[in-house]
Amino acid sequence: RVFEMAAQRDAVAIVLDVGPSASSAGPQMASFLQNAVRVVNLLVQQRLFASGKDEFALILFGTPGTDNPLYQDDGSGNYSHVTIARDLGVADLDFVRYLNGQITPGNSDADFVDALLVAMDHLHTTTQLKYEDVNSDHSPPSTQ
């Protein structure tokens, strides 16, 4: 049997607060959101140019809307105002451009723990699906 070794790469979920508290800034000071986006941008660029294989997902909380699979419109409010802005994928220049120009401050409060749970679920689900795709041998299992 020949075993193929998969290339080592990381799967990273970036969880970013875009809500009102993160967006406020004092006079002539950058907001927490602006500083966080700058740091995330540097991290992604460094990883992009260093290996080019690392995968990133971007989870925003405090967004006006909600876009994640854990949210159920049952009135509980769980996982609301948490958005998966970018599915897990290899970092590219489009992702850097998104970080630089398309993250806008939200006007809603959201639960940080809900955002972390959405991020963990997204990482688990997407990496599990990719692992199954890579390791399937397209032959039916033995029935012995």
Secondary structure as UniProt FT lines:
FT   STRAND          11..17
FT   HELIX           20..23
FT   TURN            27..28
FT   HELIX           32..50
FT   STRAND          55..61
FT   TURN            69..70
FT   TURN            78..81
FT   STRAND          82..90
FT   HELIX           93..101
FT   HELIX           112..135
//
